[in-house]
Amino acid sequence: MRETENCGKNEIGKPPAAESGLLKRVFNLRTRLTILAAMLGVSLAILFTPGAPAMLRNSLYSLLPTSPFELRLRGTPTEMGEQHGEARGFAIRLLCDLYLKRVVCRGDETLLKKRGAEARRLFFGISKRWSEEIAGLSKTSKVPENELMLANSFLDLGFDRCGCRQVVISKRAPDGRVSLLHAHNLDWSNLGGVGNFLVTIFRTERGSERFATVHIGFPGMVGALTIINEKGVSLGFNQRGFAGDESKMPVFLEIREIAETSASFADARKKILATPRGMPFFIVLADAKSGKATVFEREDSNITERDLTGEVIAADNASWFEKPPGSCPSERTALAFLRKSDDPLSAMKNTLRDPNVLLGCNIYSVIFDFSDNAFYLASGEIPAAKGKYRKFTLFPDQL
């Protein structure tokens, strides 16, 4: 063997004696115990020093990407699912491991299989387009179909509880133009600690039987939490209780279905009122072109409506039907900021950030402004609405 090939080794392939002795001194028992004690000391200092855990968490979080991911979907349901899975496969697998398995199913593999089977039975009873999109998503993300079906129906089946805030502001400008803003604070359990980094903007292109839409959600969701279509019709969802055995259609999917097929406020209203019995929701419907907005509140098997009659209407996770206008804290807060400012967008942002509205678990905050063909999205930090709102174009084809 040539000398260069034997560099750093003795005749039997072991490290030279000097190097071996150095390694033994560096990694001896005393050194290892010292390192362990130092790590323990730092951990205790972080744990018991006021503000230190949050400071460390925020320092680590500052190293992670906080901008939302934009994803354009086109074609058939299967093709859209495949595109989604191809682009967000790692994030989907991460959410399934951290949230679906560990939180929703409490780390119990048997429970995961049981609930996945329940979700599949629910999907068998609805339009096959959703199973087709799930199949495409499963193919490219490498996540089992049952798990993806559960990820899109766990609220309806009663496996987690969430809370949100929605506000609609209608303001007439001096030139007579009416600006209607629809905002949604999504308040959730942060999906196993990573939800704020995985907020996704989904842009679905116009099809033969659907309108183009923009909706906000997370990897693995084929449904929507907040959505607007190219006609200016927008919808958002707040949870109210559980459907349990009564569930016939996941509300995430219903929201997207309505937005994709409704050309007007009247179209969307008719479909909301026809939603299956037991679907647990408060849905806010707004139409930028007509200036109308309504909060639909589920009361057992009945759906009640609260219409926008002034400048503000809002919804949280409590029923405000048959109570005086302005009873909802979010409405009072928005009205107060409108009186202080002539700029409805500024008033909306201040409302969403106000302690009377903002929850500490706010993952994203979005404002749709169809009249300006724009939306504003705050995400990446918790609570999101305290941070920066980034401006995006709603429908570039309409510019």
C-alpha positions as CSV (number, residue, x, y, z in Angstrom):
1,M,0.0,0.0,0.0
2,R,1.3,3.4,-0.8
3,E,2.2,5.9,1.9
4,T,-0.6,8.3,1.0
5,E,-3.2,5.6,1.2
6,N,-2.1,4.7,4.8
7,C,-2.2,8.3,6.0
8,G,-3.6,8.6,9.5
9,K,-3.7,4.9,10.2
10,N,-1.3,2.4,11.7
11,E,-0.5,-1.0,10.2
12,I,-3.8,-2.6,11.4
13,G,-6.1,0.3,10.5
14,K,-6.4,1.9,14.0
15,P,-5.9,5.6,14.9
16,P,-2.4,6.5,15.9
17,A,-1.7,6.2,19.6
18,A,-1.5,10.0,20.1
19,E,-4.9,10.6,18.5
20,S,-6.4,7.7,20.4
21,G,-5.1,9.1,23.7
22,L,-6.6,12.5,22.9
23,L,-10.0,11.1,22.2
24,K,-9.9,9.2,25.5
25,R,-9.1,12.3,27.4
26,V,-11.8,14.4,25.6
27,F,-14.6,11.8,26.0
28,N,-13.7,10.3,29.4
29,L,-16.4,9.8,32.1
30,R,-15.5,13.0,33.9
31,T,-15.8,15.1,30.8
32,R,-19.1,13.5,29.8
33,L,-20.5,14.1,33.3
34,T,-19.4,17.7,33.2
35,I,-21.1,18.3,29.9
36,L,-24.3,16.6,31.2
37,A,-24.3,18.8,34.3
38,A,-23.8,21.9,32.2
39,M,-26.7,21.0,30.0
40,L,-28.9,20.3,33.0
41,G,-27.9,23.6,34.5
42,V,-28.8,25.5,31.4
43,S,-32.1,23.7,31.1
44,L,-33.1,24.5,34.7
45,A,-32.0,28.1,34.2
46,I,-34.3,28.4,31.1
47,L,-37.1,26.6,32.9
48,F,-37.1,28.8,36.1
49,T,-35.9,32.2,34.8
50,P,-39.0,34.4,34.1
51,G,-39.5,34.9,30.4
52,A,-36.5,32.6,29.4
53,P,-38.5,29.8,27.8
54,A,-40.4,32.2,25.6
55,M,-37.2,34.1,24.8
56,L,-35.5,30.8,23.7
57,R,-38.5,29.7,21.8
58,N,-38.8,33.0,20.0
59,S,-35.0,32.9,19.2
60,L,-35.3,29.5,17.7
61,Y,-38.5,30.4,15.8
62,S,-36.8,33.4,14.3
63,L,-34.5,31.0,12.4
64,L,-37.5,29.3,10.8
65,P,-39.3,30.5,7.6
66,T,-42.5,32.4,8.4
67,S,-43.8,33.4,5.0
68,P,-46.9,31.4,3.9
69,F,-46.5,28.9,1.1
70,E,-48.5,29.6,-2.1
71,L,-49.8,26.6,-4.0
72,R,-51.7,26.7,-7.3
73,L,-54.0,23.8,-8.1
74,R,-55.5,23.0,-11.5
75,G,-57.2,20.2,-13.4
76,T,-59.3,17.3,-12.1
77,P,-59.8,16.6,-8.4
78,T,-57.2,13.7,-8.7
79,E,-54.7,16.0,-10.4
80,M,-55.2,18.7,-7.8
81,G,-54.6,16.2,-5.1
82,E,-51.4,14.9,-6.8
83,Q,-50.1,18.5,-7.2
84,H,-50.8,19.2,-3.5
85,G,-49.1,16.1,-2.3
86,E,-46.1,16.6,-4.6
87,A,-45.5,20.2,-3.3
88,R,-46.3,19.7,0.4
89,G,-45.5,16.0,1.0
90,F,-43.0,16.5,3.8
91,A,-45.3,19.1,5.6
92,I,-48.3,16.7,5.3
93,R,-46.3,13.8,6.8
94,L,-45.1,16.1,9.6
95,L,-48.6,17.3,10.5
96,C,-49.9,13.8,10.5
97,D,-47.2,12.6,12.8
98,L,-47.2,15.6,15.2
99,Y,-50.9,16.5,15.3
100,L,-53.2,13.8,13.8
101,K,-51.4,10.9,15.5
102,R,-50.1,12.5,18.7
103,V,-52.8,15.0,19.5
104,V,-56.0,14.0,17.8
105,C,-55.4,10.2,18.4
106,R,-53.2,10.6,21.6
107,G,-50.4,8.5,20.2
108,D,-52.7,5.4,20.1
109,E,-52.2,3.5,16.9
110,T,-55.4,1.5,17.5
111,L,-57.4,4.7,17.9
112,L,-55.8,6.1,14.8
113,K,-57.1,3.1,12.7
114,K,-60.5,3.3,14.3
115,R,-61.0,7.0,13.7
116,G,-59.5,6.7,10.2
117,A,-62.2,4.0,9.4
118,E,-64.9,6.3,10.7
119,A,-63.6,9.1,8.4
120,R,-63.7,6.8,5.4
121,R,-67.3,5.8,6.1
122,L,-68.1,9.5,6.2
123,F,-66.4,10.1,2.8
124,F,-68.3,7.2,1.3
125,G,-71.5,9.1,1.8
126,I,-70.5,12.3,0.0
127,S,-69.5,13.3,-3.6
128,K,-66.8,11.1,-5.0
129,R,-64.7,14.1,-6.1
130,W,-63.5,14.4,-2.5
131,S,-62.3,10.8,-2.4
132,E,-60.6,11.3,-5.7
133,E,-58.7,14.4,-4.5
134,I,-57.7,12.5,-1.3
135,A,-56.5,9.5,-3.5
136,G,-54.3,11.9,-5.6
137,L,-53.0,13.5,-2.4
138,S,-52.2,10.2,-0.8
139,K,-50.4,8.9,-3.9
140,T,-47.8,11.7,-4.0
141,S,-47.6,12.6,-0.3
142,K,-47.2,8.9,0.8
143,V,-49.8,9.3,3.6
144,P,-52.6,6.7,3.8
145,E,-56.0,7.8,2.5
146,N,-57.7,7.0,5.8
147,E,-55.4,9.4,7.7
148,L,-56.0,12.2,5.1
149,M,-59.7,11.7,5.4
150,L,-59.5,11.9,9.1
151,A,-57.4,15.1,8.8
152,N,-60.3,16.7,6.8
153,S,-63.1,15.6,9.2
154,F,-61.9,15.3,12.7
155,L,-63.8,18.4,13.9
156,D,-67.1,17.0,12.5
157,L,-66.5,13.6,14.1
158,G,-65.8,15.3,17.5
159,F,-62.1,14.6,17.9
160,D,-60.9,18.2,18.6
161,R,-62.3,21.6,19.5
162,C,-61.3,25.0,18.0
163,G,-62.3,28.6,18.3
164,C,-62.1,31.6,15.9
165,R,-63.1,35.2,15.4
166,Q,-64.6,36.7,12.2
167,V,-65.4,40.4,11.4
168,V,-67.0,42.0,8.4
169,I,-66.7,45.8,8.0
170,S,-68.7,47.7,5.4
171,K,-67.6,51.3,4.8
172,R,-68.8,53.8,2.2
173,A,-66.0,56.1,0.9
174,P,-66.6,59.8,0.1
175,D,-66.8,58.9,-3.6
176,G,-69.7,56.6,-2.9
177,R,-67.8,53.3,-3.3
178,V,-68.5,50.7,-0.7
179,S,-65.5,48.8,0.7
180,L,-66.4,45.5,2.3
181,L,-63.7,43.7,4.3
182,H,-64.1,40.1,5.5
183,A,-61.6,39.0,8.2
184,H,-60.9,35.7,10.0
185,N,-58.7,35.1,13.0
186,L,-58.0,31.3,13.0
187,D,-57.5,30.4,16.7
188,W,-56.3,26.8,17.1
189,S,-54.0,24.5,19.1
190,N,-51.2,25.2,16.6
191,L,-51.2,21.7,15.2
192,G,-48.6,20.1,17.4
193,G,-46.5,23.3,17.6
194,V,-45.8,23.8,13.8
195,G,-49.0,25.1,12.4
196,N,-47.9,28.7,12.3
197,F,-45.0,27.8,10.0
198,L,-47.2,25.8,7.6
199,V,-49.9,28.2,6.7
200,T,-50.7,27.7,3.0
201,I,-52.4,29.8,0.4
202,F,-54.3,27.6,-2.0
203,R,-55.2,29.0,-5.4
204,T,-57.6,26.8,-7.3
205,E,-58.1,27.6,-11.0
206,R,-61.4,28.0,-12.7
207,G,-62.9,24.7,-14.1
208,S,-65.9,23.8,-16.2
209,E,-68.1,23.6,-13.1
210,R,-66.3,25.7,-10.5
211,F,-65.1,29.2,-10.0
212,A,-61.5,30.1,-9.2
213,T,-60.9,30.5,-5.5
214,V,-58.3,31.5,-3.0
215,H,-58.4,29.8,0.4
216,I,-56.2,29.6,3.5
217,G,-55.5,26.3,5.1
218,F,-52.7,23.8,5.9
219,P,-50.9,21.0,4.1
220,G,-53.2,17.9,3.8
221,M,-56.4,19.9,3.9
222,V,-58.5,19.5,0.7
223,G,-61.2,21.7,2.4
224,A,-61.0,25.3,3.4
225,L,-61.1,27.4,6.6
226,T,-61.4,30.8,4.9
227,I,-62.2,31.2,1.2
228,I,-63.2,33.7,-1.5
229,N,-64.1,33.1,-5.1
230,E,-63.6,35.2,-8.2
231,K,-67.1,36.6,-7.9
232,G,-66.4,38.2,-4.5
233,V,-68.3,35.7,-2.4
234,S,-66.3,34.8,0.7
235,L,-67.0,32.3,3.6
236,G,-65.3,31.5,6.9
237,F,-65.9,28.9,9.5
238,N,-66.1,29.0,13.4
239,Q,-66.7,25.8,15.3
240,R,-69.8,25.3,17.4
241,G,-70.0,21.9,19.2
242,F,-69.7,18.6,17.5
243,A,-71.8,16.7,15.0
244,G,-70.7,13.3,16.2
245,D,-72.8,10.5,14.7
246,E,-75.0,13.1,12.9
247,S,-72.1,14.2,10.7
248,K,-73.0,13.8,7.0
249,M,-70.5,16.2,5.4
250,P,-67.2,17.7,6.7
251,V,-67.6,21.4,7.1
252,F,-64.2,22.1,5.6
253,L,-65.3,20.5,2.4
254,E,-68.7,22.2,2.5
255,I,-67.2,25.6,2.7
256,R,-65.0,25.0,-0.4
257,E,-67.9,23.4,-2.3
258,I,-70.1,26.4,-1.7
259,A,-67.5,28.9,-2.7
260,E,-66.6,27.1,-5.9
261,T,-70.2,26.9,-7.1
262,S,-71.8,30.2,-5.9
263,A,-72.0,33.2,-8.2
264,S,-73.8,35.4,-5.7
265,F,-74.8,35.9,-2.1
266,A,-78.2,34.3,-2.8
267,D,-76.7,31.2,-4.3
268,A,-74.4,30.7,-1.3
269,R,-77.1,31.5,1.3
270,K,-79.4,28.8,-0.2
271,K,-76.7,26.2,0.0
272,I,-75.8,27.1,3.6
273,L,-79.4,26.7,4.7
274,A,-79.5,23.3,3.1
275,T,-76.4,22.0,4.9
276,P,-76.9,18.6,6.6
277,R,-78.4,18.4,10.1
278,G,-75.9,18.5,12.9
279,M,-73.0,20.2,11.0
280,P,-71.4,22.2,13.8
281,F,-70.7,25.7,12.7
282,F,-71.0,29.4,12.6
283,I,-70.5,30.5,9.0
284,V,-69.9,34.1,8.0
285,L,-71.0,34.7,4.4
286,A,-70.0,38.0,2.7
287,D,-70.5,39.3,-0.9
288,A,-68.3,42.2,-1.9
289,K,-70.4,43.0,-5.0
290,S,-73.8,43.3,-3.3
291,G,-72.4,44.5,0.1
292,K,-74.3,41.9,2.0
293,A,-73.0,39.8,4.9
294,T,-74.7,37.3,7.2
295,V,-73.7,35.2,10.2
296,F,-75.3,31.7,10.1
297,E,-75.5,30.2,13.6
298,R,-76.3,26.5,14.1
299,E,-78.8,25.9,17.0
300,D,-79.3,22.2,17.2
301,S,-81.1,21.3,14.0
302,N,-82.0,24.9,13.2
303,I,-79.9,27.6,11.5
304,T,-80.5,31.2,12.5
305,E,-79.3,34.3,10.6
306,R,-77.9,37.6,11.7
307,D,-77.6,40.1,8.8
308,L,-75.3,43.1,8.4
309,T,-77.5,46.1,9.0
310,G,-74.8,48.8,9.8
311,E,-71.1,49.0,9.3
312,V,-70.0,45.9,11.3
313,I,-71.1,42.3,11.9
314,A,-68.9,39.7,13.7
315,A,-68.9,36.1,15.0
316,D,-67.0,34.1,17.6
317,N,-67.9,30.8,19.2
318,A,-71.0,32.0,21.1
319,S,-74.5,32.6,19.7
320,W,-75.6,36.3,19.5
321,F,-78.9,35.7,17.7
322,E,-81.8,37.6,19.2
323,K,-79.4,39.8,21.2
324,P,-79.0,43.5,20.5
325,P,-76.7,44.5,17.6
326,G,-73.2,45.1,19.0
327,S,-73.5,42.5,21.8
328,C,-70.7,40.5,20.3
329,P,-67.4,41.9,21.7
330,S,-65.7,41.8,18.3
331,E,-68.5,44.0,16.9
332,R,-68.1,46.6,19.7
333,T,-64.4,46.6,19.2
334,A,-64.6,47.1,15.5
335,L,-67.1,49.9,15.8
336,A,-64.9,51.7,18.3
337,F,-61.9,51.6,15.9
338,L,-64.1,52.8,13.0
339,R,-65.0,55.9,14.9
340,K,-61.4,56.7,15.4
341,S,-60.3,56.1,11.8
342,D,-61.6,56.8,8.3
343,D,-59.5,53.9,7.0
344,P,-61.5,50.6,7.3
345,L,-58.4,48.5,6.7
346,S,-56.6,50.1,9.6
347,A,-59.6,49.7,11.8
348,M,-59.9,46.0,10.8
349,K,-56.2,45.3,11.7
350,N,-56.5,47.1,15.0
351,T,-59.7,45.1,15.8
352,L,-58.1,41.8,15.1
353,R,-55.1,42.7,17.3
354,D,-57.2,44.0,20.2
355,P,-57.1,42.0,23.4
356,N,-60.9,41.8,23.4
357,V,-60.7,39.9,20.1
358,L,-57.3,38.3,19.8
359,L,-56.6,35.0,21.4
360,G,-53.1,33.7,22.3
361,C,-53.5,30.7,20.0
362,N,-54.1,32.8,16.9
363,I,-52.3,30.9,14.0
364,Y,-53.2,33.2,11.1
365,S,-55.2,36.3,10.5
366,V,-56.6,37.1,7.0
367,I,-58.5,40.0,5.5
368,F,-60.2,39.8,2.1
369,D,-60.6,43.1,0.2
370,F,-62.2,42.1,-3.0
371,S,-62.8,45.7,-4.2
372,D,-59.0,46.2,-4.2
373,N,-58.4,42.6,-5.5
374,A,-56.2,42.0,-2.5
375,F,-55.9,40.1,0.7
376,Y,-53.7,40.6,3.8
377,L,-52.3,37.7,5.7
378,A,-50.5,37.6,9.0
379,S,-48.8,34.3,9.9
380,G,-45.6,32.8,11.2
381,E,-45.7,34.0,14.8
382,I,-48.1,33.4,17.7
383,P,-50.5,35.3,18.0
384,A,-50.3,36.0,14.3
385,A,-52.5,39.2,14.2
386,K,-49.9,41.0,16.4
387,G,-47.3,40.6,13.6
388,K,-47.0,41.9,10.0
389,Y,-49.8,41.6,7.5
390,R,-48.4,40.7,4.1
391,K,-50.4,41.9,1.0
392,F,-51.2,39.5,-1.8
393,T,-53.2,39.8,-5.0
394,L,-56.4,37.9,-4.9
395,F,-56.9,37.1,-8.6
396,P,-54.0,38.1,-10.9
397,D,-56.1,37.4,-14.0
398,Q,-58.5,40.2,-13.0
399,L,-55.8,42.9,-13.0
